[in-house]
Amino acid sequence: MLLIPAIDIKDGKCVRLRQGRMDDVTVFDEDPAAVAERWVAAGAERVHVVDLDGATAGEPVNKRAIERVIRACGKVPVQVGGGIRDEDAIETYLERGAEFVIVGTRAVAEPHFVADIGVEFPGHVIVGLDARDGKVAIEGWSKLSNHDVDDLARQFERDGVVAIIHTDISRDGMMQGLNIEATRSLARALTIPVIASGGVTCLDDIAALCDAEEDGVAGAVIGRALYEGGLDFAEARKVVTERTGGGAA
């Protein structure tokens, strides 16, 4: 069970948004690379980085800050999202040392794009599906599409993506708890791993994730709860170890 600290970057700083709203920002640190170093020191075995400005601009904006985060993580794999909508952006991040790239908006708008990059960058593509009530949101969560999450995820699985990140945007940044059933249902429909995101707030959520591992829920991206102190990373890792009998990342 992967526990993946999130580093969301806006204007070069480590921040968190509430429900993806760019006007509801909390700055947690001026130096995202220093934040990455702290998570690596705490035992994280993967780090999640999002270019929030890039997500709204449609192209990478905080590349330099993200490159510093990747360097700070050393051998710890980094997955990068936000504004990745063409092959050049993917290639740039992979060349800079990212292990995975996360594609969202263009994957939904042009699903054939995922098939193309799945062939061009095998083993490195993750699709992020941000959803509310089973429908996929796009363009930095500002719009809801007509696509069902499960249907798109199955198509992307056939196209060769290595995982799906499922975000319940009604709960992200709201400290309301994890919508584990929606993530669990999606995982049952797929054979590739599903990573939960949005709403992880406490040790009970970590325990619920562990219980869902047998259905294909492979981990969780965790943000605000870690930064505000509601969830202790070491304690969360301990719960994973106790409930699964294995390590936690």
C-alpha positions as CSV (number, residue, x, y, z in Angstrom):
1,M,0.0,0.0,0.0
2,L,1.7,3.2,-1.2
3,L,1.2,6.3,0.9
4,I,2.2,9.1,-1.4
5,P,2.7,12.7,-0.1
6,A,1.5,15.3,-2.5
7,I,3.4,18.5,-3.3
8,D,1.1,20.9,-5.2
9,I,3.0,23.8,-6.7
10,K,1.5,27.3,-7.4
11,D,3.7,30.3,-8.2
12,G,6.7,28.2,-7.2
13,K,5.4,27.4,-3.7
14,C,4.0,24.3,-2.0
15,V,0.3,24.9,-1.5
16,R,-3.0,23.1,-1.2
17,L,-6.3,24.1,-2.7
18,R,-9.8,23.4,-1.5
19,Q,-11.8,21.5,-4.2
20,G,-9.4,22.6,-6.9
21,R,-10.3,26.3,-6.5
22,M,-7.4,28.5,-7.4
23,D,-8.8,31.3,-5.3
24,D,-8.8,29.2,-2.1
25,V,-5.1,28.6,-1.6
26,T,-3.1,27.7,1.5
27,V,0.7,28.2,1.3
28,F,2.5,25.6,3.3
29,D,6.1,26.2,2.2
30,E,8.0,28.5,0.0
31,D,10.4,25.8,-1.1
32,P,8.8,22.6,-2.6
33,A,12.2,20.9,-2.9
34,A,12.8,21.2,0.9
35,V,9.3,19.7,1.4
36,A,10.3,16.8,-0.9
37,E,13.5,16.2,1.2
38,R,11.4,16.0,4.3
39,W,9.0,13.4,2.9
40,V,11.9,11.3,1.6
41,A,13.6,11.5,5.0
42,A,10.3,10.4,6.6
43,G,10.3,7.3,4.5
44,A,8.1,8.1,1.5
45,E,8.9,5.8,-1.4
46,R,7.0,7.8,-4.0
47,V,6.2,11.5,-4.2
48,H,3.3,13.1,-6.1
49,V,3.9,16.6,-7.7
50,V,1.3,18.7,-9.5
51,D,1.9,21.9,-11.4
52,L,-1.4,23.7,-10.5
53,D,-0.6,26.7,-12.7
54,G,0.1,24.3,-15.5
55,A,-3.3,22.6,-15.0
56,T,-5.1,25.8,-15.8
57,A,-2.6,27.1,-18.4
58,G,-2.7,23.8,-20.3
59,E,1.1,23.6,-20.4
60,P,3.9,23.3,-17.8
61,V,4.5,26.5,-15.8
62,N,6.5,25.4,-12.8
63,K,9.1,23.2,-14.5
64,R,12.1,24.6,-12.7
65,A,10.5,24.0,-9.3
66,I,9.4,20.5,-10.2
67,E,12.9,19.7,-11.5
68,R,14.3,20.7,-8.1
69,V,11.8,18.5,-6.4
70,I,12.8,15.6,-8.6
71,R,16.5,16.1,-7.8
72,A,15.6,16.4,-4.0
73,C,13.9,13.1,-4.1
74,G,17.0,11.3,-5.4
75,K,16.2,7.7,-6.1
76,V,12.6,8.0,-4.8
77,P,10.2,7.8,-7.8
78,V,8.3,11.0,-8.6
79,Q,5.0,11.2,-10.5
80,V,4.3,14.5,-12.1
81,G,1.0,16.0,-13.3
82,G,-0.5,19.3,-14.2
83,G,-0.5,20.8,-17.7
84,I,0.9,17.7,-19.4
85,R,-0.9,17.7,-22.7
86,D,1.6,16.8,-25.3
87,E,4.6,14.5,-26.0
88,D,7.1,17.3,-25.5
89,A,6.0,17.9,-21.9
90,I,6.1,14.1,-21.2
91,E,9.6,13.7,-22.7
92,T,10.9,16.8,-20.8
93,Y,9.8,15.5,-17.4
94,L,11.0,11.9,-18.0
95,E,14.3,13.2,-19.2
96,R,14.5,15.3,-16.0
97,G,14.1,12.2,-13.9
98,A,10.4,11.8,-13.3
99,E,9.4,8.1,-13.2
100,F,5.7,8.7,-14.1
101,V,3.7,11.4,-15.8
102,I,0.1,12.0,-15.1
103,V,-2.2,12.9,-17.9
104,G,-5.7,14.2,-17.2
105,T,-7.6,16.8,-19.2
106,R,-6.3,15.8,-22.7
107,A,-6.8,12.1,-21.9
108,V,-10.5,12.9,-21.4
109,A,-10.9,15.3,-24.3
110,E,-8.9,13.2,-26.7
111,P,-8.7,9.5,-25.5
112,H,-6.7,8.5,-28.6
113,F,-3.8,10.6,-27.2
114,V,-3.4,8.1,-24.4
115,A,-3.1,5.2,-26.8
116,D,-0.4,7.1,-28.6
117,I,1.7,8.0,-25.6
118,G,1.1,4.5,-24.1
119,V,3.1,3.2,-27.0
120,E,5.7,6.0,-27.1
121,F,6.3,6.0,-23.3
122,P,5.5,2.5,-22.1
123,G,5.6,2.0,-18.3
124,H,5.5,5.7,-17.5
125,V,2.0,6.9,-18.1
126,I,-0.6,7.3,-15.4
127,V,-4.1,8.8,-16.1
128,G,-5.7,11.0,-13.5
129,L,-9.4,10.8,-13.4
130,D,-11.0,13.5,-11.3
131,A,-14.6,12.8,-10.6
132,R,-17.8,13.9,-8.9
133,D,-20.8,11.6,-8.7
134,G,-19.1,9.2,-11.2
135,K,-18.5,11.8,-13.9
136,V,-15.1,13.0,-14.9
137,A,-14.0,16.6,-14.4
138,I,-11.5,18.4,-16.6
139,E,-9.6,21.7,-17.0
140,G,-8.5,22.0,-13.4
141,W,-11.9,20.7,-12.1
142,S,-13.6,23.7,-13.6
143,K,-15.9,21.6,-15.8
144,L,-17.7,18.2,-15.7
145,S,-17.6,16.0,-18.7
146,N,-20.2,13.5,-19.8
147,H,-17.8,10.6,-19.4
148,D,-18.3,7.9,-16.8
149,V,-15.2,7.2,-14.8
150,D,-15.4,3.4,-15.1
151,D,-15.8,3.4,-18.9
152,L,-12.9,5.7,-19.5
153,A,-10.6,3.9,-17.1
154,R,-11.2,0.6,-18.8
155,Q,-10.4,2.2,-22.2
156,F,-7.1,3.6,-20.8
157,E,-6.2,0.3,-19.3
158,R,-6.4,-1.2,-22.7
159,D,-4.2,1.6,-24.0
160,G,-1.4,0.6,-21.7
161,V,-1.4,3.0,-18.8
162,V,0.2,1.7,-15.6
163,A,-2.2,3.1,-13.1
164,I,-5.3,5.3,-12.5
165,I,-5.3,8.0,-9.9
166,H,-8.9,8.5,-8.8
167,T,-9.8,11.8,-7.1
168,D,-13.1,12.5,-5.5
169,I,-13.1,16.3,-6.1
170,S,-16.1,16.8,-3.8
171,R,-13.9,15.8,-0.9
172,D,-10.4,16.9,-1.9
173,G,-9.0,19.4,0.5
174,M,-12.2,19.4,2.6
175,M,-11.0,17.1,5.4
176,Q,-14.2,15.1,5.1
177,G,-12.8,11.6,4.8
178,L,-12.1,9.3,2.0
179,N,-14.8,8.1,-0.5
180,I,-13.4,4.6,-0.4
181,E,-16.3,2.9,-2.0
182,A,-16.1,4.9,-5.2
183,T,-12.4,4.1,-5.5
184,R,-12.9,0.5,-4.6
185,S,-15.6,0.1,-7.2
186,L,-13.3,1.5,-9.9
187,A,-10.5,-0.8,-8.8
188,R,-12.7,-3.9,-9.1
189,A,-13.5,-2.9,-12.7
190,L,-9.8,-2.9,-13.6
191,T,-6.7,-5.0,-13.5
192,I,-4.2,-2.1,-13.3
193,P,-3.7,-0.5,-9.9
194,V,-5.9,2.4,-8.7
195,I,-4.5,5.1,-6.5
196,A,-7.0,7.0,-4.3
197,S,-6.8,10.7,-4.0
198,G,-8.9,13.3,-2.2
199,G,-10.2,13.1,1.3
200,V,-7.6,11.1,3.2
201,T,-7.7,12.6,6.7
202,C,-7.1,10.1,9.4
203,L,-5.9,6.7,10.4
204,D,-9.3,5.2,9.8
205,D,-9.0,6.2,6.2
206,I,-5.6,4.4,6.0
207,A,-7.2,1.3,7.5
208,A,-10.0,1.4,4.9
209,L,-7.4,1.7,2.1
210,C,-5.6,-1.4,3.4
211,D,-8.9,-3.3,3.5
212,A,-9.5,-2.3,-0.2
213,E,-6.0,-3.4,-1.3
214,E,-7.4,-6.8,-2.3
215,D,-9.8,-5.1,-4.7
216,G,-6.9,-3.3,-6.5
217,V,-6.5,-0.1,-4.5
218,A,-2.8,0.2,-4.5
219,G,-2.2,3.4,-2.5
220,A,-3.3,7.0,-1.8
221,V,-2.1,10.5,-2.5
222,I,-2.3,12.4,0.7
223,G,-2.1,16.2,1.0
224,R,-3.7,18.6,3.4
225,A,-4.0,16.2,6.3
226,L,-0.3,15.7,6.3
227,Y,0.5,19.4,6.1
228,E,-2.0,20.5,8.8
229,G,-1.0,17.7,11.1
230,G,-4.2,15.8,11.2
231,L,-2.4,12.7,9.9
232,D,1.0,11.7,11.0
233,F,2.9,10.0,8.2
234,A,4.9,7.7,10.5
235,E,1.6,6.5,12.2
236,A,0.0,6.0,8.8
237,R,2.9,3.8,7.7
238,K,2.6,1.9,10.9
239,V,-1.1,1.1,10.3
240,V,-0.2,-0.1,6.8
241,T,2.5,-2.4,8.1
242,E,0.2,-3.8,10.8
243,R,-2.8,-4.4,8.6
244,T,-1.0,-5.7,5.5
245,G,2.0,-7.4,7.0
246,G,4.2,-5.5,4.5
247,G,5.9,-2.2,4.1
248,A,4.4,1.2,3.5
249,A,5.5,3.8,1.0
